[in-house]
Amino acid sequence: MANVPEMFGSMVFNDKKMQERLPLTTYKALKKTVKNGEPLDISVANAVANAMKEWAVEMGCTHYTHWFQPMTGVTAEKHDSFIYPVDDGQIIMEFSGKELIKGEPDASSFPSGGIRATFEARGYTTWDPTSPAFIRDKTLYIPTAFCSYTGEILDKKTPLLRSMERLSSVAVKVLHLLGKTDVTRVTTTVGPEQEYFLIDKKVYDKRPDLIFTGRTLFGAPAPKGQELEDHYFGSIKTRVAAFMNDLDEELWKLGIFAKTKHNEVAPSQHELAPIFETSNIATDHNELTMEVMKKTAEKHGLVCLLHEKPFAGVNGSGKHNNWSISTNTGENLLDPGKNPENNLQFQLFLAAIVKAVHEYQDLLRITVASAGNDHRLGANEAPPAIISMYLGDDLGAMVDSIINGGEYKSALKKEMLTGVDVLPDFKKDTSDRNRTSPFAFTGNKFEFRALGSSLNIGCPNYMLNTMVAEELSQFYDELVNADDLETALKALVKKTLTEHQNIIFNGDNYSDEWVKEAEKRGLCNYRSVPEAFEHYIDRKNIDLFVKNGILNEPEILARYEIELEQYAKEIRIEALTMVEMAEKNILPSVISFVKELADTAIAKKTLSATYSVYTETTLIETLSSECEAFAKKTEELKRAVENAVNYRSDSLTLAKYYRNTVFALMNELRETGDSMEKKTSAKYWPYPSYGEILFGV
């Protein structure tokens, strides 16, 4: 077994290595930048770059790359070697502060939402010194932000960094108002739980739909799915355990706090959970985790699927975003303490979050909207598309007492009595968990459960940070000149919770009754990407980001265009993949099977007129009818995709067309195809079945 403490962070240019390799003045200057957000001098950058390069070369590196997160939904990297020519055709290994700080990828080849034309190619990556560099595959990876030549943001990281600074500055002002003058910085922390599927690569290679789209576009249910509930937390299979062990080691080397691993609900589904980190580092580490998962799976002859819904009929994969706020003095601002009814600071921050989630519920829904996640939300396997908050019985009672003026006492932790002498009794939590809630309070944090498994967590977190910062800013303006701060604060908390209590719901979010109740409360219910993103550019949302300095209006409009175009493209690829699978393999295979049935029937009749061919005839008639319907639906789908060109007047119109017309036809085609799979001999059916895929590892 590897020495984990020695292994941990061995491939990271972390604080320990910086102390060892940097001059003390340089180290202190860099730490000021990291801790307090102070600008970085070029002389410091040069010293850091040289130390990074020396360490990386010692570790066997020959190249470096600026690693960034464009609007593609995946990370990007361009590798440059350290070599620098000198006299007599020789080289030295060089890396300057300028090269550390700035890179120049081609901005026109990444999604820009119209901000950059094809001929306007220049873009810049710039070093994020708050996220440590690391080594992978003999290359030094430098986490960076990405912008265009004209300064517009083209990535998912910069808005997160800006939102963290904005929330910190506002929260510090509020805390100073409350007497916490020793607080100089407030940070948001995140712990993203990552769900995924593992399947055999040999099976994966036989499924064009998995290869091109990440999900199965055809597939009849296996005789067994997840109904026995025997996979969740079950014994981990040998091959999967070997993958998980390797994954842990690779992540630990990269300084990623991989903590928990277990089987999830669906067959072949698993989960990895890390320990909390600062939001931007957690985002970098989650992107890195997903990449390492895929590469580690390859070494074991497996494929890691991160699509939100790879298989119909079993649970898809999400990513629970555990979000909290802490001060540089070590205080968790979402910790209620033993007596939350007297903790006015906690009540104020709680009220800000309640108000933020209520007023910007549409943004929280939008930030988890994707073609893949549309399959999960509201499907009784994930939170619904309706955003609400769960506070639990204890905090719920406190909020009710604030609103209605009733008496409240903190719920004491009660003993859990097992009734078995040899089993120890223990104290249970004051409230239960609610796994159906999209945004649930879980002790000293909020768990945003609606994220899809492939999502970049930077997006929901910068929106969450920004909306909370906005509410805290309004609270500060209202309280700063109060004659009696405590009285004004209590009044503000009561007023806020009273006006925004409709967002709080502690019941079953899966129930039909809640859908009706949510409508009465005026909560939004956007069931698909086009429905949700139509509201992304509502005036209040544009004003939120512009006012708080996160994005300007052209950048917001660009993101609106990018997301809707991405959605239309993904549905188009899925539709074209279905057509190809149908025409090239499924139709010919079923026709061949029908021919064999007919030949069998003829042979039986030739042998004896008394032989019954009822079974063959019935199956021939059923499959022939379905085959004809399948062919017609395939042609309809093909024409629908071709017809999409008539709806390109704007991105929203096109996205709606793909959702309402193309996607609907895809579902019809799949239904017929899956019905034929159930009746067609496995010898003829061209693709591995759900049983082979889900139970083949």
N, C-alpha and C positions, 0 to 999 in steps of 0.2 A: 504494500500500500504506500502510495506517495506521501511525502511529508507535506500536508496541506498548508500549514502556516508558511513553510518555506516556498511552496509552489505559488501561493496566492499573490497575484500582482507581479509575478516574475517577468511578464511580457509587457509591463506598463511602466512608462516613465513617470512614476508616482512621486509623492512627496519625499519619501525616504531617498530615492535616487537623486532627486533634485538637491537635497541637502548635502549629499555626498559629493556631487559633481559641480555644483554652482558656487561661485564666490558668495560670501555671506550677504553682501550688499545687493547682489543680483537676485539671490533667493528671496530676500525680504521684499524687494520691489515687485517681484512676481507674485508673492503671496498677498501683497496689498491689492494688486489687480484682481486676483481671484476672490479675495474676501470682500473687498469694498468696491469693486468695479472701477478702480482708478485706471486712467490711460497708461499704456505700456510704452516706454521709451525704446527707440530702435537699438540703443546700445545694450539694453537688457535682452531684447529679442536676439541680437547677434550672439550673446553669451549663451542663451538658452539653446539656440539652434546648434551651436558648436557642441555643447554638452549632449544634446539629443543625438546628434550624428555620431559622436564617438561611442556612445552607449549602443546605438543601433548597429554600427559596424562591428563592434565587439560581439554582438548577438548574431552576427552573420548576415545582416541586412546589406543589400546592394542598392535598394531603391527607397523612395519615399512617395507618399501620395497624400493629397488633400482630400479627406473623406467627408462628403457632404450629403445633404438630404434634399434633393430637388423635389419638384411637385409631381414626380412620377410615381411616388408611393414606395420606392425602393431607394437604397443609397447609391452613390456614384463615386467613382475614383479614377484618377489618371495617374499612372506611375512614371516617375522620373528617376533616373539613376543619380547617385552621388558623384559620379565621375566628372572630373574637370580637367581639360587638356593643359599640359605644360610643355616645356621645350623638349625636343628630340622625340616627339610622338609618345611621351609618357603621360600618365594621368595621376591625379591625386583625388582623394575623396573629400568633397567640399559641400557645405550646406550653410547658407547665410541666413541672417535674420530676415532679409527681404524675401527669400524663398520660403521661410517659415510663415511669415505674415501673409503673403499674397500668392495666389495661384491664378491661372487664366484658362479655365475650361471654356468650351464653346457654348455660349448662352443660347444661341438660336436653336440648338438641337434638343433643348429641354422644354417642357411645357411652360408657356409664358402668358397664355390667355390674351395674346395680341399685343403684349407690351413690347416684344422684340420681333422684328421681321427677320426672314431668313438671311438677308444680307447684313443684318446687324448682329454680328457673331460674338462680339467680345463680352465676357462676363468675368467676375472675380470671385474667388474663394478667399476667405480671410480667417485666420487662426482664431479658434475659441480657446483661450488659455485656461478657462475654468474647467475644461474637460481634458483629462490627460491623454497624451499620445500613447500609442501601443504598437506592438509588433504582431504581424500575421504574415505567414508565407514569405519570410525574409524581406518584408517591406515595412517601413515605418509609417504608420497611419496617424495622420494629424487631423483631429476633428475640426471642422471649419463651418462657417456660414457661407451663403452663396447669394450674390446679387448681380444685377446687370451693369453694363458699362455706364448707364445713365442713373444708376443708384436704386432702381426698384428691387424689392426683395423677391427672390425667385425660389426660396426654399421654405422648409417647414421648421427650421431651427431658430431663425432670427426673431420671428414673432414671439416665440417662447421666451427667449432671452430678454426681449423688451418687456414682456408681460411680467416676468419675474422681478425686473428692476422697478417697474411701475407699482406692483403690489407691495414690494418692500418699502418704497418711499412713502406710500400712503399709510401703510400699517404702522411704520415707525412714528409718523406724526400722531396717529391715533393713540399709540401706546405712550408717547411722551405726554399727551394730554391727560392720560390716566395715571401719570406719575412714574412710568417705567422709563426714566431718562437714560438708563444705562444701556438700553437697546439701541443698536446702531444699524442692524440689518435683520430683515425677516426673509426667510426662505420657504418656498413650497417644496415639499418632498413627495415622492411618488414610489409606490411599489406595485408594478404591473404583473399580475398573474397571467401567464401565457399558456393557452390551450393549443393543442396540435394533434394531428393524426400521424401515425407511422404505418406505412404499408410496404409490401415487398416490391423491390424495384422491377423484378421480372414481370410482375402483374401490371405495374404502372406503365411500363413500356408498351404494353398492348392496348392501352386506353388513350386514344387521341384526345378525348375530352379532358382527361386529367392533365395531359401534356400541354395542351393549348390554353385551357381555361382554369385549371386547378380544381375543377369539380366534375362529377359525373353528370352528363346531360341525359343519359339513358341508364336504366338500371332497375330491374324489378327487385322488390324486397327479398331478403334472405328469409328462410324459415324461422330463423332466430335473429332478433335484433338486440335491443337493450331492455326488453320487457321483464327479464328475470332480475334485473338490477344486480347482476353478479360481477360486473366488470368494475364498477365504481369502488375505488380503494381496494380492489382485489389484488391478489398476489401478482407481482410483475413477472412477465414471461422472461425467460433466460436471455433471449436475443435483445429484447427491449431493455432489460436491466444493464446489459453490456453497453448498449448505446447511451443510456442515462449516465452510467459511470464515466464513460469517455467525455460526454457532454459536460458534466460537472467539472472535470479536470480542465478541459479547454476553457471553460468560462472562468474558473478560478484563476487560471494563468493570466487572464485578461482583467482581473480585478473585479469581476462581476459576482455579486453576492447571491449566487444560486443557493437557495436554502431548502425548498420543499419540492418533492417530486412524487407523483402518484398516478394511478389509472383514473381516467375520467369516466363519465357516464356511458358514452357510446363505445362499442367494440373498437379496438385499435386507437382509442383516443386517450390522451395523457395531458398532464399539466406540470408546469414548472413555475415556482413562485420565488422571487428574490426578496431580499431585505430592502427597506426603504433607502432611497438616495435623493439628493437634490434633483429637481425636475429635469434639468437639461442633461445631467449625467445619466439619470434613469432612462431618458429618451435615447441617448446614444447607446446605452447598454442594452436596451430592449431591441433596438435595430440590429445591434451586433449579435445578440442572442439568437434572433431569428436566422441570421446568416450562418452562424455556427451550427445551429440545429440542422440546417439543410446539408452542410458539408460533412458533419459528423455522421448523419444518416447514410450518406453515400458510402462511407467506409464500412458500414455494416450491411451493405446490400439493401438498404431501405430508402424510402423517400419520405421526407417530412412534408406534410400538407398543412399549409397555414390558411387555406381558404375558409371562409366562415361557414360554408355548408357544402362540404365535398360529397356528402351522401344524403339522398332524400330518405326520410323516414326515421332517421336517427339524429340525435342532437348534433348541432354544429358547434363551432369553436368561437369562444369570445376571449376577452382580455379585460380582467377586472382592474380598474385604475384606482388604487388606494391613495387618496390625496389628503395631505395635511399641511399645516402651517406652523413653523417654529421660529423662535428668535435666536440670535447669535449668543444669547445668554443661556440657552438650553431649555427654554420653556415652550411646551407644545400649546399653542393657542386654542386648540380644539379639545383640550382635556378639561372636562367639566369640573374635576375635583370631587371631593367628598360631599360638598354642599353646593351644587350648581345653582340653587335658588338664591344664594348669596354671592355668587361669582359673576359680578356685573361685566367684567371683561369678557368672559366666555359668552355671556348672553348677547353682548354687543356683536361679537364676531359671528355667533350663530345667526343672529337676526340679519346680518349683512349677507350671509350665504343663502338664507331662506329667501330674502328679497331678490338676490341675484338669480337664483334658480327659477323663481316664479316669473320675473320680468324677462329673462332671456332663456326660457325653456326651449324656444325654437332653435336657438343657437346650439344648445346642448344636444338636441336631436340632430341637427344638421352636422355637427362635428363627428357623429358616429354613422352618418349615412354613407352607404356604399352599395354597389350591386350585390356583393356577397352578403352583407349584413341585412339587406332587405329580406333574405330568406329566414333569418333568425328572429328579428324583433317582433314580438307579439305572437310567437309560435309556441308558447308554453314551454320553451326551452331556454328562453332569454327574457330579459325585461321587455315590456311592451314598448311600442313606439311613443306611448304617452309618457312624458317625463313627470315624475313626482318624487317626493322626498319621504324617506322613512326615518323617524327619530326614535322609535322604540317606545315602550310603555312608560319608562321612567322620565325621559326627556319630554315625551309627549304630554305627560301629566304636568310637568313643569311649565311648558308652553301654555297649556290650557289654564293653569293657575294665573299666569301673567296676563293672559287675555281677559279672563273672566273674574279675576280677583279672588279666586278660591284659595284655600289653604293647601300647601304642598310640603311634603317632607321627602327628603331623598330616600330612595329605596335602598334598604340595606342589603348587602349580599347575603343571601340565605344559604344555609347548609344544604348540599345535595346528599340526601341520605340514600345509600345504595341498598340497605337492608341485608347486606352480607357482611358478616363480622370481619372477614379477612380483607375486604376491600376498604380502602381509606375513604372517609367522607371528605368533601371539599366544598368550597364556596362557589356558587354559580353566579353568573353575570346578572346584572339588574334587569336586562332586557334580552329577549330572544333575537335571532337574526331573521331577516326577511329577504330570502333569495329572489323574490319576484320583483323587488323594488329596483328601479334604475339608479337611484341615488340614495344610498342608505348610510346612516350614521352607525359606526361600528366601534364605539368606545372612545377613541381619540382621533378619529379620521372619518372621512366620507369615502365610501366605496362606489365609484361610478361603474356600474356593471354592464352598461349597454355597448361598450366598445367591441368591435369585431376583431378577430384574432390577427389579421394582417395589418391592422391600422397602425400608423405612426402616432404614438401617444402625444407627440408634441402639439398636435392640433387641438384635442380636447383640453389639454392643460393650459395652453395659452388663452383659450376662450374662457375657461374657468377662472384663471388668474385675473384676466381683464375685467370680467363682470363683477367679481368680488372687489377688485380695486376700485371700480366705479362706485359701488355702494359705500365702501369705506370712506371714499372721498366726500360723498354727500353727507355721510354721518359726521365727518370731521367739521365740515362747513357749518353744520347745524349745532354742534356742541362747543366749538372753539370759543364762542363769546357768551356762553351760558353763565348766568349769575350763580346758579347752584348746579354744578356739574352732575352730581349724583341724581338729583331730581330730574334734570333734563335727560340724562341717560336712561333712566327707568321709563320715562314717558316715551322716549324715542323707541326703545325696545318694544314696549307694549303696542304702540301705534303700528310699528313695522310688522310685528307678528300678527296683529289683528287684520291688517290689510292684505297680508300675503299667506294666510293660513290655508288657503285653498290648494296650495302646492303640497301640503303635508298629508300623507296618506299612509297609515300603518297596516292596512289590510292586504288582501290577496289581489295583486295587480293582474293576475291571469283571468280573473272572473269577468263574465259578461256584464255583471252589475257595475263593476268599476268603470268599464268603457262608457256606460250611460251616465254614471255619476261624474266622471271626468268632464264629459261634455257639458253637464249642468254647471260645473265649476269654471267653465271657460278655458280648460286646458286643451292644448293643440294635440292633434292625432294625425301626424303625417306618416303615411304607410310606405312611402317609397322615396327614392332619391329626388326625382323631379318635384314631388309635392313639398319636400322639405327645403330643397335649395331655392325654390321660388321665393322663399322668405329670407334668404341669406342677405339679399341686398335691400331689405326693408330699411327705411330711413333710420330707425332707432338703432339698428345693428351697425350701419355704416358710421353713424355718429359715435357709437361706443368705441370703435377701434380708432377712429380719427382723433377723437377728443383725448384718448389716453395714450396717443403716440405709438400705437402698435402697428397699424397699417394705414396708408393713405387710400383715398377713394379709388384711384386707378388700380392699386394692388388688390383691393377687395373685389373689384369687378373682374380682375384677371383670374382670381381664385374661383369665382363663380363660374366663369367660362371654362376653366380647366376641369373642374369637377364634373360639370354636366357633359363636356366633351368626352371625358374619361368614361363616364357611365355609358354613353351611347356606343363608344368604341368597344367596351367590354361585352355589351349585349350583342353587338354585331358579330364579334368574334365567336361568341357562343352559338349564335344562330347559324353562321357559316360552317362551324364545326359540326353541328347537328346535321345540316344538309349533306355534308361530305360523308359522315358516318352512315347516314341513311341510304344514300345513293350508291356508295361504293361497296358497302359491306352488308348492312342489315337487309335491304331489299333482296339482293342476289342470294343471300344465305337462306332467307325464309322461302323464297321461290324454289331453291334447290331442295329444301326439306319437303315442300309441298309436292314436288316432282317425285321424290322418293316414296312419299305416301301413295301417290297415284300409281306408281310402278308396282308397289306392294299390293295394292288393291287389284290391279289388273292381273298380276301373277296369281293371286289367290283365286280369282274367278276362273282363270285359265285352268287351274288344277281341278277345281270343282265348283259347279254352280251353286252348291249348297253352302259353301263357305260364306260367312257374314263379313261384309266390308263396312259395316255400320260405323265402327270406330274411325277407320281411315277416312270415310266419306264425310263424317261430321267434322273432323279436324281439318280436312281439306277445305270444306265450305267456310268454316270459321276463319281460318288463316287467310284464305283467298280474299274474303270480304275485308278483313283487317288490313291485308297487304295493299289492297286497292285504296282504302281510306288513307293508309300511311303514305302511299305515293302521292295522293292528292294533297295531303297536308304538307308534305315535303315541298311540293311545287308552290303551294300557297306561301310557305315560309320564305322560299327563295325569292318569290316575286315581292314579298313584303320588304325584304332587305334591299332589293333593287329599287323599290319605290321610295326608300328613305331619302333619296336625293331631293325629292320634292318638299321635304320638311326641314331643309337646312337654312331657312330664313333666319333662325336664331337658335342658340344652343338649347334653350328651354323647350322650344317647340319640338326639336329633334329628340331630346331626351324623353319627352312625353310620348312621342310616337313609338319609340323603341319600347317603352314600358307598356303602353296600352295596346299596341298592335303586335309588334314583333314578339315580345315576351309572352303575350297571351297565346300566340300561335305555337311558340316553343313548348308551352305547357301541354297544349292539345296533342302535338306531335309526340311528345314524350309519353303521354298516357297510352296512346295506341301502340307505340314501340314497346313499352314495358309489358303491355298485355300480350303482345306476340312473343316476347322473350319467355313468358311463363309456359307457352305452348310448344315452343320450338325445341327440338333436340339439342342438348348441350354440344353434341358433335358438330352441329351446324351453326349455332349462335357464335358470331365472330369475336365477341369480347368477353373477358373474364367477368363472372357474375359477382354480385355483392357478397355472396358467401365466400367466394375465393379471395376477394379483396380484404374484407373485414376480419376474416378468421384465418388468414394465410401467413401470419407472422408467428 
